[in-house]
């Protein structure tokens, strides 16, 4: 039966958690967000702080439409981290939740 409605299937959201830590310097947020944008990964949520000169940032990133897979994204962000002198860790949200459950 044709009721005039088209069924549009959308891909389920797939999130990763990205953590960035290191000495504060100019350009950390810009470099990380540019790398994510280059992969077509979307920042869903972001929190960042600086405590006594230590930069800390946590991002929740939607990779469901990304042009690179999780390992490719991790490789790109590791290179960005090395250039900036910060440590970047990428974890699938399911793994992150499992590892950090109470």
N, CA, C and O of each residue as an XYZ file, in Angstrom:
408
protein
N       0.842     -1.183      0.000
C       0.000      0.000      0.000
C       0.887      1.247      0.000
O       1.814      1.357      0.803
N       0.603      2.159     -0.882
C       1.371      3.397     -0.968
C       0.603      4.500     -0.253
O      -0.431      4.968     -0.732
N       1.125      4.909      0.902
C       0.441      5.935      1.685
C       1.047      7.326      1.464
O       0.694      8.280      2.158
N       1.947      7.430      0.508
C       2.541      8.716      0.199
C       3.753      9.083      1.038
O       4.342     10.147      0.846
N       4.133      8.207      1.976
C       5.286      8.477      2.831
C       6.462      7.632      2.388
O       6.322      6.442      2.104
N       7.595      8.248      2.334
C       8.817      7.544      1.976
C       9.570      7.191      3.252
O       9.772      8.038      4.122
N       9.979      5.945      3.352
C      10.748      5.516      4.514
C      12.211      5.833      4.255
O      12.799      5.369      3.279
N      12.782      6.624      5.137
C      14.199      6.993      5.018
C      14.946      6.310      6.145
O      14.686      6.561      7.322
N      15.867      5.453      5.777
C      16.674      4.769      6.783
C      17.931      5.579      7.030
O      18.625      5.983      6.098
N      18.207      5.806      8.292
C      19.416      6.540      8.648
C      20.340      5.621      9.422
O      19.901      4.732     10.151
N      21.613      5.856      9.249
C      22.600      5.061      9.955
C      22.578      5.415     11.442
O      22.481      6.585     11.811
N      22.667      4.398     12.280
C      22.680      4.621     13.723
C      23.940      5.397     14.112
O      25.008      5.197     13.534
N      23.803      6.270     15.082
C      24.935      7.075     15.540
C      25.996      6.177     16.165
O      25.683      5.241     16.901
N      27.237      6.473     15.864
C      28.369      5.762     16.444
C      29.291      6.808     17.052
O      29.830      7.661     16.347
N      29.467      6.735     18.373
C      30.244      7.752     19.073
C      31.562      7.192     19.596
O      31.666      6.023     19.970
N      32.561      8.066     19.609
C      33.841      7.777     20.248
C      34.109      8.879     21.260
O      33.596      9.992     21.145
N      34.921      8.546     22.252
C      35.346      9.519     23.254
C      36.815      9.831     22.979
O      37.649      8.928     22.910
N      37.117     11.100     22.825
C      38.482     11.551     22.557
C      38.934     12.366     23.764
O      38.276     13.330     24.154
N      40.065     11.969     24.353
C      40.627     12.745     25.457
C      41.966     13.317     25.017
O      42.749     12.661     24.330
N      42.207     14.553     25.429
C      43.435     15.268     25.074
C      44.016     15.838     26.360
O      43.328     16.541     27.100
N      45.293     15.530     26.626
C      45.941     16.064     27.828
C      47.379     16.443     27.521
O      48.070     15.768     26.758
N      47.815     17.543     28.134
C      49.197     17.969     27.981
C      49.371     19.404     28.423
O      48.445     20.035     28.931
N      50.559     19.899     28.223
C      50.839     21.296     28.569
C      50.025     22.214     27.676
O      49.905     21.983     26.473
N      49.468     23.256     28.276
C      48.643     24.189     27.521
C      49.480     24.946     26.508
O      50.613     25.343     26.781
N      48.902     25.136     25.341
C      49.520     25.944     24.298
C      48.453     26.390     23.325
O      47.360     25.824     23.297
N      48.746     27.367     22.552
C      47.807     27.892     21.559
C      47.600     26.862     20.450
O      48.556     26.247     19.977
N      46.353     26.679     20.043
C      46.050     25.884     18.854
C      45.617     24.451     19.082
O      45.356     23.738     18.112
N      45.529     23.995     20.331
C      45.162     22.596     20.580
C      43.737     22.324     20.096
O      43.509     21.385     19.332
N      42.792     23.129     20.531
C      41.392     22.914     20.154
C      41.234     23.018     18.635
O      40.536     22.209     18.024
N      41.874     24.001     18.039
C      41.782     24.197     16.586
C      42.333     22.994     15.825
O      41.708     22.528     14.873
N      43.491     22.490     16.231
C      44.107     21.372     15.518
C      43.279     20.102     15.644
O      43.101     19.380     14.663
N      42.776     19.824     16.831
C      41.971     18.616     17.034
C      40.660     18.720     16.259
O      40.264     17.775     15.577
N      39.987     19.867     16.363
C      38.721     20.017     15.652
C      38.908     20.013     14.139
O      38.048     19.500     13.422
N      40.002     20.567     13.636
C      40.290     20.519     12.198
C      40.535     19.091     11.727
O      40.082     18.711     10.647
N      41.243     18.297     12.522
C      41.484     16.897     12.167
C      40.173     16.117     12.121
O      39.953     15.316     11.212
N      39.308     16.355     13.101
C      38.006     15.682     13.123
C      37.161     16.104     11.928
O      36.527     15.269     11.283
N      37.156     17.387     11.637
C      36.408     17.899     10.493
C      36.918     17.294      9.179
O      36.135     16.977      8.284
N      38.229     17.142      9.081
C      38.821     16.556      7.879
C      38.386     15.118      7.644
O      38.410     14.636      6.511
N      37.993     14.439      8.704
C      37.492     13.064      8.596
C      35.970     13.019      8.501
O      35.384     11.938      8.436
N      35.332     14.177      8.494
C      33.874     14.275      8.506
C      33.274     13.695      9.782
O      32.180     13.130      9.766
N      34.002     13.842     10.885
C      33.527     13.421     12.202
C      32.948     14.649     12.906
O      33.524     15.735     12.847
N      31.818     14.471     13.566
C      31.099     15.590     14.162
C      31.254     15.610     15.683
O      30.994     14.607     16.348
N      31.675     16.743     16.228
C      31.774     16.903     17.678
C      30.366     17.069     18.237
O      29.658     18.016     17.895
N      29.969     16.133     19.103
C      28.640     16.145     19.703
C      28.663     16.906     21.024
O      27.726     17.638     21.345
N      29.738     16.728     21.785
C      29.875     17.390     23.083
C      31.358     17.615     23.341
O      32.201     16.827     22.912
N      31.665     18.687     24.039
C      33.062     19.008     24.313
C      33.167     19.695     25.672
O      32.328     20.516     26.044
N      34.218     19.337     26.397
C      34.518     19.981     27.663
C      36.031     20.141     27.736
O      36.779     19.213     27.429
N      36.470     21.317     28.140
C      37.907     21.519     28.273
C      38.193     22.426     29.445
O      37.396     23.297     29.794
N      39.336     22.206     30.041
C      39.748     23.030     31.170
C      41.268     23.108     31.188
O      41.956     22.307     30.556
N      41.766     24.071     31.913
C      43.204     24.206     32.128
C      43.409     24.295     33.631
O      42.883     25.190     34.292
N      44.182     23.353     34.159
C      44.465     23.328     35.597
C      45.968     23.449     35.797
O      46.723     22.543     35.445
N      46.394     24.559     36.356
C      47.803     24.828     36.624
C      48.685     24.557     35.406
O      49.736     23.925     35.514
N      48.245     25.041     34.259
C      49.020     24.915     33.033
C      48.838     23.608     32.288
O      49.423     23.421     31.221
N      48.034     22.694     32.831
C      47.771     21.413     32.161
C      46.431     21.520     31.440
O      45.402     21.810     32.049
N      46.466     21.280     30.139
C      45.268     21.329     29.312
C      44.612     19.959     29.324
O      45.285     18.944     29.143
N      43.295     19.924     29.537
C      42.537     18.670     29.494
C      41.251     18.905     28.716
O      40.522     19.862     28.978
N      40.977     18.021     27.754
C      39.772     18.161     26.945
C      39.181     16.775     26.700
O      39.900     15.810     26.443
N      37.860     16.703     26.786
C      37.139     15.468     26.474
C      36.095     15.814     25.421
O      35.341     16.776     25.569
N      36.061     15.022     24.362
C      35.091     15.234     23.296
C      34.309     13.943     23.069
O      34.869     12.849     23.136
N      33.020     14.080     22.802
C      32.223     12.971     22.300
C      32.018     13.282     20.827
O      31.526     14.351     20.466
N      32.407     12.323     19.974
C      32.447     12.566     18.536
C      31.613     11.510     17.810
O      31.763     10.313     18.054
N      30.743     11.962     16.927
C      29.939     11.069     16.099
C      30.753     10.719     14.849
O      31.109     11.599     14.065
N      31.042      9.430     14.673
C      31.818      8.998     13.512
C      30.971      8.205     12.518
O      31.509      7.560     11.619
N      29.642      8.251     12.679
C      28.780      7.447     11.809
C      28.854      7.879     10.341
O      28.583      7.068      9.456
N      29.206      9.110     10.068
C      29.347      9.578      8.684
C      30.807      9.863      8.326
O      31.086     10.485      7.301
N      31.725      9.414      9.160
C      33.152      9.719      8.960
C      33.711      9.028      7.723
O      33.271      7.945      7.339
N      34.693      9.685      7.112
C      35.373      9.139      5.941
C      36.473      8.157      6.323
O      37.023      7.478      5.456
N      36.800      8.075      7.606
C      37.824      7.141      8.058
C      37.261      6.317      9.213
O      36.370      6.767      9.934
N      37.787      5.113      9.377
C      37.306      4.261     10.463
C      37.967      4.662     11.779
O      38.773      5.592     11.820
N      37.624      3.965     12.838
C      38.132      4.293     14.170
C      39.654      4.264     14.217
O      40.273      5.163     14.787
N      40.264      3.241     13.625
C      41.728      3.144     13.649
C      42.379      4.250     12.823
O      43.429      4.772     13.196
N      41.757      4.604     11.704
C      42.278      5.705     10.894
C      42.194      7.033     11.627
O      43.124      7.838     11.579
N      41.079      7.255     12.306
C      40.916      8.475     13.096
C      41.931      8.526     14.228
O      42.519      9.573     14.501
N      42.130      7.394     14.881
C      43.109      7.328     15.970
C      44.509      7.656     15.458
O      45.257      8.377     16.118
N      44.865      7.136     14.298
C      46.177      7.406     13.711
C      46.346      8.899     13.402
O      47.387      9.487     13.695
N      45.325      9.495     12.814
C      45.379     10.922     12.485
C      45.526     11.761     13.761
O      46.346     12.677     13.814
N      44.728     11.445     14.784
C      44.793     12.222     16.024
C      46.102     11.991     16.783
O      46.587     12.898     17.460
N      46.675     10.795     16.681
C      47.981     10.554     17.308
C      49.056     11.428     16.668
O      49.934     11.940     17.362
N      48.990     11.602     15.347
C      49.939     12.476     14.656
C      49.748     13.931     15.083
O      50.721     14.654     15.294
N      48.496     14.351     15.209
C      48.200     15.719     15.670
C      48.741     15.903     17.087
O      49.358     16.923     17.395
N      48.505     14.912     17.944
C      48.995     14.980     19.323
C      50.506     15.084     19.385
O      51.042     15.855     20.182
N      51.203     14.316     18.552
C      52.666     14.355     18.528
C      53.162     15.738     18.096
O      54.136     16.254     18.644
N      52.488     16.329     17.114
C      52.871     17.668     16.648
C      52.653     18.725     17.730
O      53.417     19.684     17.838
N      51.595     18.536     18.534
C      51.253     19.519     19.572
C      51.932     19.245     20.905
O      51.949     20.110     21.780
N      52.490     18.055     21.068
C      53.092     17.688     22.344
C      52.068     17.325     23.403
O      52.301     17.523     24.595
N      50.921     16.787     22.965
C      49.875     16.352     23.891
C      49.558     14.879     23.635
O      49.865     14.342     22.571
N      48.947     14.247     24.613
C      48.526     12.853     24.488
C      47.055     12.824     24.107
O      46.225     13.414     24.799
N      46.722     12.141     23.010
C      45.337     12.015     22.569
C      44.976     10.536     22.576
O      45.682      9.707     22.002
N      43.858     10.218     23.240
C      43.368      8.842     23.316
C      41.974      8.813     22.694
O      41.133      9.663     22.988
N      41.739      7.819     21.826
C      40.448      7.640     21.170
C      39.891      6.290     21.594
O      40.550      5.263     21.437
N      38.668      6.294     22.133
C      38.020      5.045     22.552
C      36.582      5.047     22.055
O      35.900      6.071     22.099
N      36.131      3.896     21.584
C      34.720      3.781     21.225
C      33.895      4.024     22.485
O      34.292      3.585     23.565
N      32.779      4.698     22.378
C      31.976      5.055     23.546
C      31.556      3.821     24.349
O      31.526      3.873     25.579
N      31.232      2.717     23.679
C      30.841      1.498     24.398
C      31.980      0.984     25.265
O      31.756      0.584     26.408
N      33.194      0.990     24.737
C      34.367      0.538     25.490
C      34.628      1.494     26.647
O      34.906      1.063     27.766
N      34.539      2.794     26.371
C      34.763      3.798     27.412
C      33.793      3.594     28.564
O      34.200      3.596     29.726
N      32.517      3.417     28.252
C      31.510      3.218     29.294
C      31.781      1.939     30.085
O      31.657      1.924     31.310
N      32.150      0.872     29.386
C      32.416     -0.394     30.057
C      33.610     -0.279     31.004
O      33.566     -0.775     32.130
N      34.669      0.373     30.546
C      35.883      0.500     31.354
C      35.696      1.417     32.555
O      36.384      1.257     33.563
N      34.777      2.375     32.464
C      34.616      3.373     33.513
C      33.313      3.208     34.294
O      32.829      4.153     34.917
N      32.759      2.012     34.255
C      31.535      1.791     35.037
C      31.870      1.612     36.498
O      32.988      1.235     36.850
N      30.910      1.878     37.334
C      31.121      1.785     38.774
C      30.742      0.418     39.256
O      30.847      0.133     40.449
